[in-house]
């Protein structure tokens, strides 16, 4: 890739001839804040999509991730030179192929709820990132990885926000590919003063100090040279005020939730993530109605379980006849989705709501054609499938195959007549095996997959965080906050799809 291609990639990001930092129509990037070190790595397995999504959800201003090359020269996200610490495998990354690494579990070491997380590629990591946060790509290697990552940044149109944190060889190789690439100098010197002088002399865009700020004179020199200052690392919220006062711009931390909240109290607002398609989604909420009015949704079929619809059951203390465990009918996700789509499109949809927990428990023998035939005479133009929580553990390949076949049968019936828009939501109680089956079935059917895992992992989204319940099972269902988060995620997906259809 030559300089012309680099510039073309830069221009393609936002359609302007100005540089990455001064484009008038580029997303506004944070001036100060928190850098999520390997994602939200205190609570989630480091350097995984789960950790990155959680950091995004928490409103981090910068996300740090480590990039290295496999034996077959593929870019994967991992800090260590071996897979031993953060996967269930062993061996050096440089001696393993991407296919071999993809077979490893990168989540279970952090907790059983993360079983099935895989080592992401750089491409996969970039795909989930908003366009309005800084991306701190720490390169593990020399010129080869520097050039490869620079090419990927340009091709993925991330030159405005992604910077390579690299030693001299990798940084120079990246600049050979694209002179406009942003660089954080990681060629640390024996003293901070030498490190500062070297960074300024090389015209680098960022510096990453270790442990403490530099001397006041050095910090002043960096500010004069317009070098952004990262500091690695601290989990101490009491330290933030002093670090920002000393001139640090971004503080790397593992404890993203605590540090983002502390930064907010210091006047540094959480990022409202904006994604490549233009959607502005905050905590899974739709931030604004799209400029182009979405196509109307006239009939919605909701297929789910107790989270979708559960009748009164006094013996467990549940008196509602709506989605468990919202406090009222209008606060369950079904009615929130319906109201939001009516508000955005100007048309009040008809709805049909069905509890198909029987399918979840007996998917291998469930007669979809017979049991659900009346559902599809409703002729929906939107089908929302929200299941998985009651499915027994998929402990064998046979069980996974049978469950996927059952889900595909439901989607086949849904698509048989008028090809409605299909949305498949993952489990509120995340389960990697079940959710992967749902994702694959959704993809095969051409539907839209909504990942509810981050919503379910937030204890504040469970009903027990809002009020007391007699039965712990009821308390574990989404409360009003959780229902709204689910609804907002679904509505965002539907609105984006309906706008694209226009």
C-alpha positions as CSV (number, residue, x, y, z in Angstrom):
1,X,0.0,0.0,0.0
2,X,1.5,3.4,-1.0
3,X,0.9,6.9,0.2
4,X,-1.9,7.5,-2.3
5,X,-3.7,4.5,-1.0
6,X,-3.2,5.7,2.5
7,X,-4.7,9.1,1.7
8,X,-7.6,7.5,-0.2
9,X,-8.3,5.4,2.9
10,X,-8.1,8.6,5.1
11,X,-10.5,10.5,2.8
12,X,-12.9,7.6,2.6
13,X,-13.3,7.7,6.4
14,X,-15.3,10.9,6.2
15,X,-15.1,12.2,2.7
16,X,-12.9,15.2,3.2
17,X,-9.4,16.2,2.2
18,X,-8.4,17.6,5.6
19,X,-6.1,15.7,8.0
20,X,-7.4,13.1,10.4
21,X,-7.4,15.5,13.4
22,X,-8.8,18.6,11.8
23,X,-11.6,17.3,9.6
24,X,-14.7,19.4,10.3
25,X,-17.1,16.4,9.8
26,X,-15.1,13.8,11.6
27,X,-16.5,12.5,14.9
28,X,-15.5,14.4,17.9
29,X,-13.0,12.4,19.9
30,X,-12.5,12.8,23.6
31,X,-9.9,15.3,24.9
32,X,-9.3,13.4,28.2
33,X,-10.6,10.3,29.9
34,X,-10.1,6.7,30.7
35,X,-8.3,4.1,28.6
36,X,-9.8,0.6,29.0
37,X,-6.6,-1.5,29.3
38,X,-7.3,-4.7,27.3
39,X,-10.9,-3.7,27.5
40,X,-12.9,-4.0,30.7
41,X,-10.4,-6.5,32.0
42,X,-11.3,-6.5,35.7
43,X,-14.7,-7.9,35.0
44,X,-14.2,-9.6,31.6
45,X,-11.6,-11.7,29.9
46,X,-8.9,-9.4,28.7
47,X,-8.5,-8.6,25.0
48,X,-11.8,-10.3,24.0
49,X,-14.9,-8.9,22.2
50,X,-16.8,-9.2,25.5
51,X,-14.2,-7.0,27.3
52,X,-14.3,-4.4,24.5
53,X,-18.1,-4.3,24.3
54,X,-18.3,-3.8,28.1
55,X,-15.8,-0.9,27.9
56,X,-17.9,0.7,25.2
57,X,-21.0,0.2,27.3
58,X,-19.3,1.8,30.2
59,X,-18.4,4.9,28.2
60,X,-14.6,4.6,28.1
61,X,-12.9,7.3,26.1
62,X,-10.1,5.1,24.8
63,X,-9.7,1.4,24.4
64,X,-6.3,-0.3,24.5
65,X,-5.7,-3.7,22.8
66,X,-2.6,-5.7,22.0
67,X,-1.9,-7.0,18.4
68,X,0.4,-9.7,17.4
69,X,1.0,-12.0,14.4
70,X,0.2,-15.7,14.2
71,X,2.3,-18.3,12.4
72,X,0.3,-17.7,9.2
73,X,0.7,-13.9,9.6
74,X,-2.8,-13.1,10.8
75,X,-3.4,-10.3,13.3
76,X,-4.9,-11.5,16.6
77,X,-5.5,-9.7,19.9
78,X,-3.4,-11.0,22.8
79,X,-1.0,-9.5,25.2
80,X,1.4,-12.4,26.0
81,X,3.7,-14.1,23.5
82,X,2.0,-17.4,24.4
83,X,-1.7,-18.4,24.7
84,X,-1.1,-20.2,28.1
85,X,-2.4,-17.5,30.5
86,X,-5.6,-16.4,28.8
87,X,-6.8,-19.5,27.0
88,X,-7.2,-23.2,27.6
89,X,-4.3,-23.9,25.3
90,X,-0.6,-23.8,25.3
91,X,2.0,-22.6,22.9
92,X,3.6,-19.5,21.3
93,X,1.3,-17.4,19.1
94,X,4.1,-17.1,16.5
95,X,4.1,-20.9,16.3
96,X,0.3,-21.4,16.0
97,X,-2.0,-20.7,13.0
98,X,-5.1,-18.6,13.3
99,X,-7.2,-21.7,12.9
100,X,-5.5,-23.3,15.9
101,X,-5.9,-20.2,18.0
102,X,-9.6,-19.9,17.1
103,X,-10.2,-23.3,18.6
104,X,-9.1,-22.1,22.0
105,X,-11.4,-20.8,24.7
106,X,-10.3,-17.3,25.7
107,X,-13.1,-16.7,28.3
108,X,-13.5,-19.6,30.6
109,X,-10.4,-18.8,32.7
110,X,-12.2,-15.6,33.8
111,X,-15.4,-17.4,34.7
112,X,-17.8,-20.0,33.4
113,X,-20.1,-17.2,32.2
114,X,-17.5,-16.4,29.6
115,X,-17.0,-19.9,28.3
116,X,-16.8,-19.9,24.5
117,X,-15.2,-16.5,24.0
118,X,-12.6,-16.7,21.3
119,X,-9.4,-14.9,20.6
120,X,-10.5,-12.1,18.2
121,X,-8.7,-11.0,15.1
122,X,-7.9,-7.3,14.7
123,X,-10.6,-7.1,12.0
124,X,-13.2,-8.5,14.4
125,X,-12.1,-6.1,17.2
126,X,-12.3,-3.1,14.9
127,X,-15.8,-4.2,13.7
128,X,-17.3,-3.7,17.2
129,X,-15.7,-0.3,17.9
130,X,-17.5,3.0,17.8
131,X,-15.9,5.7,15.6
132,X,-15.7,8.3,18.3
133,X,-13.3,6.7,20.8
134,X,-9.5,6.5,20.6
135,X,-8.2,3.0,19.7
136,X,-4.8,2.3,21.3
137,X,-3.3,-0.5,19.3
138,X,-0.3,-1.8,21.2
139,X,1.9,-3.6,18.7
140,X,3.7,-6.8,19.9
141,X,6.5,-7.0,17.4
142,X,8.6,-5.1,14.9
143,X,8.3,-3.9,11.4
144,X,6.2,-6.8,10.1
145,X,3.3,-6.2,12.5
146,X,3.7,-2.4,12.2
147,X,3.1,-2.6,8.4
148,X,0.3,-5.1,8.7
149,X,-1.6,-3.1,11.3
150,X,-1.2,0.1,9.4
151,X,-2.7,-1.5,6.3
152,X,-5.6,-2.7,8.3
153,X,-6.3,0.7,9.9
154,X,-6.4,2.3,6.5
155,X,-8.6,-0.4,4.9
156,X,-11.0,-0.3,7.8
157,X,-11.2,3.6,7.7
158,X,-10.0,4.1,11.2
159,X,-7.1,6.5,10.5
160,X,-8.9,9.3,12.4
161,X,-9.0,7.4,15.7
162,X,-6.6,4.4,15.8
163,X,-3.0,4.9,16.8
164,X,-0.2,2.4,16.9
165,X,1.6,2.2,20.2
166,X,4.9,0.9,19.1
167,X,8.7,0.8,19.2
168,X,10.7,2.5,16.5
169,X,10.9,-0.3,14.0
170,X,7.1,-1.0,14.1
171,X,6.3,2.7,14.0
172,X,8.6,3.4,11.0
173,X,7.1,0.5,9.1
174,X,3.6,1.8,9.8
175,X,4.5,5.2,8.5
176,X,6.0,3.7,5.4
177,X,2.6,2.3,4.7
178,X,0.7,5.5,5.7
179,X,2.6,8.7,6.6
180,X,-0.6,10.0,8.3
181,X,-0.8,7.1,10.7
182,X,-1.1,8.2,14.4
183,X,1.8,6.9,16.5
184,X,2.3,6.6,20.3
185,X,6.0,6.3,21.1
186,X,6.7,3.2,23.1
187,X,10.4,3.3,22.6
188,X,10.9,4.3,26.3
189,X,14.2,5.8,27.3
190,X,16.3,5.5,30.5
191,X,14.7,8.7,31.8
192,X,11.3,10.3,31.2
193,X,13.1,13.5,30.0
194,X,14.9,11.6,27.2
195,X,11.6,9.8,26.4
196,X,9.8,13.1,26.1
197,X,12.5,14.7,23.9
198,X,12.6,11.6,21.6
199,X,8.8,11.7,21.2
200,X,8.7,15.3,20.3
201,X,11.7,14.9,17.9
202,X,9.9,12.1,16.1
203,X,6.7,14.1,15.8
204,X,4.7,11.4,17.5
205,X,1.1,12.0,18.4
206,X,1.0,10.2,21.7
207,X,3.3,9.3,24.5
208,X,2.6,6.6,27.1
209,X,4.2,7.3,30.5
210,X,4.7,4.6,33.1
211,X,3.6,4.9,36.6
212,X,3.7,8.7,37.1
213,X,3.6,11.9,35.2
214,X,6.8,13.5,34.0
215,X,8.4,16.5,35.5
216,X,6.4,19.7,35.1
217,X,8.8,21.0,32.4
218,X,8.6,17.8,30.4
219,X,4.8,17.8,30.6
220,X,4.8,21.5,29.5
221,X,7.0,20.6,26.5
222,X,4.6,17.8,25.5
223,X,1.6,20.1,25.7
224,X,3.4,22.7,23.6
225,X,4.2,20.1,21.0
226,X,0.5,18.9,21.1
227,X,1.5,15.4,22.1
228,X,-1.4,13.6,23.8
229,X,-0.3,12.0,27.1
230,X,-1.3,8.5,28.2
231,X,-0.3,7.1,31.5
232,X,-0.1,3.4,32.3
233,X,-1.6,2.2,34.6
234,X,-3.7,2.7,37.8
235,X,-6.9,1.3,39.3
236,X,-6.9,3.9,42.1
237,X,-9.8,6.4,41.7
238,X,-8.2,8.7,44.2
239,X,-5.2,9.2,41.8
240,X,-7.3,10.5,38.9
241,X,-7.7,14.1,39.9
242,X,-4.0,14.6,40.5
243,X,-3.1,12.9,37.2
244,X,-5.4,15.1,35.2
245,X,-4.1,18.2,37.0
246,X,-0.5,17.2,36.1
247,X,-1.5,17.1,32.4
248,X,-2.2,13.5,31.7
249,X,-4.9,13.1,29.1
250,X,-5.8,9.4,29.3
251,X,-5.3,7.0,32.2
252,X,-5.0,3.3,31.4
253,X,-6.9,1.1,33.8
254,X,-8.3,-2.4,34.3
255,X,-11.2,-1.2,36.5
256,X,-13.0,0.7,33.8
257,X,-16.4,0.9,35.6
258,X,-15.0,2.6,38.7
259,X,-12.6,4.9,36.9
260,X,-15.1,6.1,34.3
261,X,-17.5,7.0,37.1
262,X,-14.8,8.8,39.0
263,X,-13.7,10.7,35.8
264,X,-17.4,11.7,35.3
265,X,-17.4,13.2,38.8
266,X,-14.4,15.2,37.7
267,X,-16.3,16.6,34.8
268,X,-15.2,14.1,32.1
269,X,-18.4,12.8,30.5
270,X,-18.9,9.2,29.4
271,X,-18.7,8.6,25.7
272,X,-22.0,8.2,23.9
273,X,-20.8,5.6,21.3
274,X,-21.4,6.3,17.6
275,X,-21.0,3.5,15.2
276,X,-19.9,3.3,11.5
277,X,-23.5,3.2,10.3
278,X,-24.2,6.5,12.0
279,X,-26.3,5.0,14.8
280,X,-25.7,6.7,18.2
281,X,-26.3,4.1,20.9
282,X,-25.8,4.9,24.5
283,X,-26.1,2.0,27.0
284,X,-28.0,0.2,24.2
285,X,-30.4,3.2,23.9
286,X,-31.5,4.9,20.6
287,X,-30.1,8.4,20.9
288,X,-32.2,10.0,18.1
289,X,-34.6,9.3,15.3
290,X,-32.7,8.8,12.0
291,X,-32.9,11.6,9.6
292,X,-34.5,9.3,7.0
293,X,-37.9,8.1,8.4
294,X,-37.8,4.3,8.8
295,X,-40.2,2.1,6.9
296,X,-43.3,1.4,9.0
297,X,-43.6,-1.8,11.0
298,X,-47.3,-2.9,10.9
299,X,-47.4,-6.3,12.5
300,X,-44.9,-7.7,15.0
301,X,-44.7,-11.3,16.2
302,X,-42.8,-11.7,19.5
303,X,-41.7,-15.3,20.2
304,X,-40.0,-15.8,23.6
305,X,-40.3,-17.2,27.1
306,X,-41.1,-15.8,30.5
307,X,-39.1,-12.6,29.7
308,X,-41.5,-12.0,26.8
309,X,-44.7,-13.1,28.5
310,X,-45.6,-14.8,31.7
311,X,-49.1,-15.1,33.2
312,X,-49.9,-14.8,36.9
313,X,-48.3,-17.4,39.2
314,X,-49.1,-16.6,42.8
315,X,-47.0,-19.5,44.3
316,X,-43.8,-17.7,43.2
317,X,-45.1,-14.2,43.9
318,X,-45.7,-13.2,40.3
319,X,-49.0,-11.4,39.6
320,X,-48.2,-9.9,36.2
321,X,-49.4,-11.0,32.7
322,X,-46.5,-9.5,30.8
323,X,-42.8,-9.9,30.5
324,X,-41.1,-11.1,33.8
325,X,-40.0,-9.2,35.8
326,X,-41.1,-5.7,34.6
327,X,-43.1,-3.7,37.2
328,X,-45.9,-3.1,34.8
329,X,-47.0,-4.2,31.3
330,X,-45.9,-0.9,29.6
331,X,-42.4,-1.5,31.0
332,X,-41.7,-4.9,29.5
333,X,-39.5,-5.0,26.4
334,X,-42.4,-6.1,24.2
335,X,-44.4,-3.0,24.9
336,X,-41.3,-0.7,24.9
337,X,-40.3,-2.0,21.5
338,X,-43.8,-1.5,20.2
339,X,-44.1,2.0,21.5
340,X,-40.7,3.1,20.2
341,X,-41.4,1.8,16.7
342,X,-44.7,3.5,16.7
343,X,-43.0,6.7,17.8
344,X,-40.3,6.5,15.1
345,X,-42.4,5.4,12.2
346,X,-45.7,7.1,12.9
347,X,-47.6,3.8,12.6
348,X,-49.0,1.8,15.6
349,X,-48.1,-1.8,15.0
350,X,-50.4,-4.7,15.8
351,X,-48.6,-7.3,17.9
352,X,-48.9,-11.0,18.7
353,X,-47.0,-12.2,21.8
354,X,-46.3,-15.9,22.3
355,X,-44.5,-17.8,25.0
356,X,-42.7,-20.8,23.4
357,X,-40.8,-22.0,26.4
358,X,-42.1,-25.5,25.5
359,X,-39.9,-25.4,22.4
360,X,-36.8,-24.5,24.5
361,X,-37.3,-27.5,26.8
362,X,-38.2,-29.9,24.0
363,X,-36.5,-28.6,20.9
364,X,-35.5,-32.0,19.6
365,X,-39.1,-33.3,19.4
366,X,-41.1,-30.1,19.1
367,X,-43.3,-30.0,16.0
368,X,-42.8,-26.4,14.9
369,X,-45.2,-26.7,11.9
370,X,-48.0,-27.9,14.0
371,X,-47.5,-25.9,17.2
372,X,-46.8,-22.6,15.5
373,X,-48.9,-22.7,12.4
374,X,-51.4,-20.2,13.7
375,X,-48.7,-17.7,14.6
376,X,-47.7,-17.0,11.1
377,X,-51.2,-16.6,9.7
378,X,-50.8,-13.2,11.6
379,X,-48.6,-12.3,8.6
380,X,-46.0,-10.3,10.5
381,X,-43.5,-8.0,8.8
382,X,-41.2,-8.2,11.9
383,X,-40.5,-11.3,13.9
384,X,-38.5,-11.0,17.2
385,X,-37.2,-14.3,18.5
386,X,-36.0,-14.0,22.1
387,X,-35.2,-17.5,23.5
388,X,-32.4,-19.5,25.0
389,X,-32.7,-19.1,28.8
390,X,-34.7,-22.3,29.3
391,X,-32.7,-24.5,26.8
392,X,-30.9,-27.3,28.7
393,X,-27.1,-27.1,28.6
394,X,-25.8,-28.0,25.1
395,X,-23.2,-30.4,26.3
396,X,-22.8,-32.3,23.0
397,X,-22.4,-31.6,19.3
398,X,-25.6,-33.5,18.8
399,X,-27.5,-31.2,21.2
400,X,-26.1,-28.1,19.4
401,X,-27.1,-29.5,16.0
402,X,-30.6,-30.4,17.2
403,X,-31.1,-27.0,18.8
404,X,-29.9,-25.2,15.7
405,X,-32.2,-27.3,13.5
406,X,-35.1,-26.4,15.8
407,X,-34.4,-22.7,15.6
408,X,-34.0,-22.9,11.9
409,X,-37.4,-24.5,11.6
410,X,-38.9,-21.5,13.5
411,X,-37.2,-19.1,11.2
412,X,-38.2,-21.1,8.1
413,X,-41.8,-20.8,9.1
414,X,-41.4,-17.1,9.8
415,X,-39.9,-16.5,6.4
416,X,-42.2,-18.8,4.4
417,X,-44.8,-16.3,3.4
418,X,-43.7,-12.6,3.1
419,X,-40.1,-12.6,4.2
420,X,-40.4,-10.4,7.3
421,X,-37.5,-8.8,9.0
422,X,-36.2,-11.3,11.6
423,X,-34.4,-10.2,14.8
424,X,-32.8,-12.9,17.0
425,X,-31.9,-11.9,20.5
426,X,-29.2,-13.8,22.5
427,X,-29.9,-15.0,26.0
428,X,-30.3,-12.5,28.8
429,X,-28.4,-15.0,31.0
430,X,-25.4,-15.4,28.6
431,X,-24.4,-18.8,27.5
432,X,-21.7,-19.0,24.8
433,X,-22.9,-22.4,23.4
434,X,-26.5,-21.4,23.1
435,X,-25.9,-17.9,21.9
436,X,-23.5,-19.1,19.2
437,X,-26.2,-21.5,17.9
438,X,-28.7,-18.6,17.9
439,X,-26.2,-16.4,16.1
440,X,-25.4,-18.9,13.4
441,X,-29.1,-19.7,12.8
442,X,-29.9,-16.0,12.6
443,X,-27.0,-15.4,10.1
444,X,-28.2,-18.4,8.0
445,X,-31.7,-16.9,7.9
446,X,-30.5,-13.5,6.9
447,X,-31.7,-12.0,10.2
448,X,-30.3,-9.4,12.6
449,X,-28.6,-10.7,15.7
450,X,-28.8,-8.7,18.9
451,X,-26.3,-9.6,21.6
452,X,-28.0,-9.2,25.0
453,X,-25.0,-10.7,26.9
454,X,-23.6,-7.4,28.1
455,X,-27.1,-6.4,29.3
456,X,-27.5,-9.6,31.3
457,X,-24.0,-9.4,32.8
458,X,-24.8,-6.1,34.4
459,X,-26.3,-6.8,37.9
460,X,-28.2,-3.5,37.7
461,X,-30.4,-4.9,34.9
462,X,-31.8,-7.7,37.1
463,X,-35.1,-7.1,38.8
464,X,-33.6,-8.0,42.2
465,X,-31.7,-4.7,42.0
466,X,-34.9,-2.7,41.9
467,X,-37.3,-4.5,44.3
468,X,-37.7,-7.6,46.5
469,X,-39.2,-10.9,45.3
470,X,-40.3,-14.0,47.0
471,X,-38.7,-16.2,44.4
472,X,-35.1,-15.9,43.4
473,X,-35.8,-17.1,39.9
474,X,-38.2,-14.2,39.3
475,X,-35.7,-11.8,40.8
476,X,-33.1,-12.9,38.3
477,X,-35.3,-11.8,35.3
478,X,-34.7,-8.4,33.8
479,X,-36.3,-5.5,35.8
480,X,-37.4,-2.3,34.3
481,X,-33.9,-1.1,33.5
482,X,-33.0,-4.5,32.0
483,X,-36.2,-4.5,29.9
484,X,-35.4,-1.0,28.6
485,X,-31.9,-2.1,27.7
486,X,-33.2,-5.1,25.8
487,X,-35.9,-3.0,24.0
488,X,-33.4,-0.3,23.1
489,X,-31.0,-2.8,21.5
490,X,-33.8,-4.3,19.5
491,X,-35.2,-1.0,18.4
492,X,-31.8,0.3,17.3
493,X,-31.3,-2.8,15.1
494,X,-34.7,-2.6,13.6
495,X,-34.5,1.1,12.9
496,X,-31.2,0.8,11.2
497,X,-32.5,-2.0,9.0
498,X,-35.7,-0.2,8.1
499,X,-33.8,2.9,7.2
500,X,-31.5,0.9,4.9
501,X,-34.6,-0.7,3.3
502,X,-35.9,2.7,2.2
